[in-house]
Amino acid sequence: MTVPVLLVAHGSRDPRAAASTQALRRAVAAASPDRPVAVAYLDHHQPTVPRALAAFAAAGHTSTVVVPLLLTSAYHGRVDLPALLAETRAAGIGVHAVQSDVLGPRGQAVDAKLVVALRRRLGQLYREYDALVLAAAGTRDATARATVAAAASALGTAAGVPCVTAYASAAGPTPGEAVLSLRRQGARRVAVAAYFLAPGLLYDRAVASAIDAGAIGVAGPLGDAPELVRLILDRAATAPELVVAAAPVG
């Protein structure tokens, strides 16, 4: 039986986020039609991770790979999700689940597909700019912010312009502050790339901050970009080896 994939999103009160996540799920399923693909959420939406894994078990699956729909390996990826998988094992749900890496950089190694997806969304907005801001949701985790900086560096190199990071919450600078800083250094056309998977409150905050500061525009979230779909399937393929058998109880 083909090993299914469970995509785990953070979840949001904004209904646009769930709609975007479901569109991504459909795109992943279309790209890999021989395997079931489902979505679960850490907060705000159903199903939860344990319920989604129980549904796989009820369908006869004994193994699954869990791909976090996260761009940084901060608290949700390092603590919340592993705890939920442990909870599932403790409950005796007979699915052996392994967690893949998040979609963002592994340390300082940035997958080229992520950069191409970011440039795709920028290209749908503007093709001419002389500086970039990579706007992310934000985290207090310095290690996670370092991976955002690595993504910004890779994006700037690919685009051939300076690229700096900014955050909608939890850390600085804000997107507006980053735009103003680049403009003070002489940039005339500052565009903003969205280090977001889906729209929501923090994305809207980043857009407003950047536009108020004079950015020429803010790209849309990554959503179901085809490069992101391929990155998800790569993460699933390189997750720790699956044991295709029911996990022992206890």
C-alpha positions in Angstrom: 0.0 0.0 0.0 1.3 3.5 -0.9 2.5 5.5 2.0 0.2 8.5 2.4 1.3 12.1 3.2 -0.1 14.2 5.9 0.4 18.0 5.4 0.3 19.8 8.8 -0.5 23.5 8.7 -0.4 26.0 11.6 -4.0 27.0 11.1 -5.6 30.5 11.2 -8.8 32.2 12.1 -8.7 33.7 8.6 -10.7 31.4 6.2 -8.5 32.4 3.3 -5.7 30.4 5.0 -7.6 27.1 5.1 -8.7 27.6 1.5 -5.1 28.1 0.4 -4.0 25.1 2.4 -6.6 22.9 0.7 -5.6 24.2 -2.7 -2.0 23.2 -1.9 -3.2 19.7 -0.8 -5.1 19.3 -4.1 -1.9 20.3 -6.0 0.2 17.8 -4.1 -2.3 15.1 -4.6 -2.5 15.8 -8.4 1.3 15.7 -8.6 1.4 12.3 -6.8 -1.9 10.6 -7.7 -0.8 7.2 -6.4 -0.7 8.3 -2.8 -3.4 9.7 -0.4 -2.7 13.3 0.7 -4.5 14.8 3.7 -4.3 18.0 5.8 -4.3 18.5 9.5 -3.9 21.6 11.6 -2.1 22.6 14.8 -4.8 25.2 15.7 -8.1 26.8 14.7 -9.2 24.1 12.2 -10.1 20.4 12.0 -8.9 17.8 11.7 -6.2 17.7 14.4 -3.1 15.7 13.7 -4.3 12.7 15.9 -7.7 12.6 14.1 -6.1 12.7 10.7 -3.7 9.9 11.6 -6.7 7.9 13.0 -8.5 8.4 9.7 -5.4 7.0 7.8 -5.5 4.0 10.2 -9.2 3.4 9.6 -8.5 3.4 5.9 -6.0 0.6 6.4 -2.7 2.5 6.2 0.0 1.5 8.7 2.6 4.2 7.9 2.6 7.9 6.9 5.0 10.7 6.4 4.1 14.0 8.1 5.3 17.1 6.2 5.1 20.3 8.3 3.8 23.2 6.2 6.2 25.5 8.0 9.0 27.7 6.6 11.1 27.8 9.8 11.9 25.1 12.3 10.8 27.0 15.4 8.5 26.0 18.2 5.7 24.5 16.2 8.0 22.3 14.2 10.4 21.3 17.0 8.0 20.9 19.9 4.3 21.1 19.0 4.2 18.6 16.2 6.5 16.0 17.7 4.4 16.1 20.8 1.3 15.4 18.8 2.9 12.5 17.1 4.0 11.1 20.5 0.4 11.6 21.7 -0.8 9.6 18.8 1.6 6.8 19.5 0.6 6.7 23.2 -3.1 6.5 22.2 -2.3 3.3 20.3 -3.4 4.6 16.8 -1.8 2.0 14.6 0.0 4.3 12.2 3.8 4.7 12.2 4.3 8.4 11.5 7.6 10.1 10.7 8.1 13.8 10.4 10.0 15.3 7.5 12.0 18.6 7.6 10.1 21.9 7.3 10.0 23.5 3.9 12.4 26.3 4.8 16.2 26.0 4.7 18.1 23.2 6.4 20.5 25.3 8.4 22.0 27.6 5.7 21.1 25.3 2.8 18.2 26.8 0.8 16.5 24.6 -1.6 16.5 26.2 -5.1 12.8 25.3 -5.5 11.9 27.6 -2.7 13.8 30.5 -4.3 12.1 29.9 -7.7 8.7 29.8 -6.0 9.4 33.2 -4.3 10.6 34.6 -7.6 7.5 33.2 -9.4 5.2 35.2 -7.0 7.4 38.3 -7.4 7.2 38.0 -11.2 3.4 37.9 -11.0 3.7 41.4 -9.4 6.7 43.2 -10.9 9.7 42.3 -12.9 11.8 45.4 -12.3 13.0 46.3 -8.8 16.3 47.4 -7.4 16.0 45.9 -3.9 13.9 43.3 -2.1 12.5 42.7 1.3 11.7 39.1 2.3 8.8 39.5 4.7 8.0 36.7 7.2 5.5 36.2 9.9 8.1 36.5 12.7 9.6 34.4 15.5 11.6 35.0 18.6 13.8 32.0 17.8 17.2 33.3 16.6 18.0 30.1 14.9 14.8 30.2 12.9 15.4 33.8 11.9 18.9 32.8 10.7 17.2 30.4 8.2 15.0 33.3 7.0 18.1 35.4 6.5 19.6 32.5 4.5 16.5 32.4 2.3 16.7 36.2 1.8 20.4 35.9 0.8 19.6 33.2 -1.7 16.7 35.2 -3.1 18.8 38.3 -3.5 21.6 36.4 -5.2 19.2 34.9 -7.6 17.5 38.2 -8.4 20.8 40.1 -8.5 19.7 42.8 -6.0 20.1 43.4 -2.3 17.5 41.5 -0.2 16.9 42.0 3.6 14.6 40.3 6.0 11.6 41.8 7.8 8.9 40.4 10.2 5.3 41.1 10.8 5.5 40.2 14.5 7.8 39.0 17.2 11.0 40.5 15.8 12.3 43.5 13.8 12.6 45.2 11.5 9.0 45.5 10.3 8.5 45.3 6.5 8.0 49.1 6.5 11.2 49.7 8.4 13.1 47.5 6.0 11.7 49.2 3.0 12.6 52.7 4.4 16.1 51.5 5.2 16.6 50.3 1.6 15.2 53.6 0.2 17.5 55.6 2.4 20.4 53.6 0.9 19.4 54.7 -2.6 16.9 52.0 -3.7 14.1 53.4 -5.8 11.9 50.4 -6.5 11.7 48.2 -3.5 9.5 45.1 -3.9 8.5 42.7 -1.1 8.6 38.9 -1.4 6.2 37.1 0.9 7.7 34.4 3.1 4.2 33.1 3.8 2.5 30.0 2.7 -1.0 31.4 2.9 -2.8 34.7 3.5 -3.9 35.8 6.9 -3.6 38.6 9.5 0.2 38.7 9.6 0.5 38.7 5.8 -2.0 41.6 5.7 0.0 43.4 8.4 3.2 42.9 6.3 1.5 44.2 3.2 0.2 47.3 4.9 3.5 48.1 6.6 5.5 47.8 3.3 3.0 49.8 1.2 2.8 52.6 3.7 6.6 52.8 3.6 6.7 53.1 -0.2 7.2 49.6 -1.5 6.1 49.2 -5.1 4.2 46.1 -4.2 4.1 42.9 -2.1 4.0 39.5 -3.7 1.3 37.0 -2.8 1.9 34.0 -0.5 3.5 30.9 -1.9 0.2 29.1 -1.9 0.2 26.2 -4.4 3.2 27.3 -6.5 4.4 24.2 -8.4 7.9 24.5 -7.0 6.5 24.3 -3.5 4.5 21.2 -4.5 7.8 19.6 -5.7 9.6 20.7 -2.5 6.9 19.0 -0.4 7.2 15.8 -2.3 11.0 16.0 -1.9 10.6 16.5 1.8 8.3 13.5 2.0 10.8 11.3 0.0 13.7 12.2 2.2 12.0 11.8 5.6 13.4 9.2 7.9 12.9 5.6 6.7 9.4 4.4 7.2 8.6 1.0 8.8 5.5 -0.2 7.0 3.9 -1.8 10.0 1.7 -0.8 12.8 3.6 1.0 15.6 3.8 -0.9 18.8 1.5 0.3 21.6 3.1 1.6 24.8 
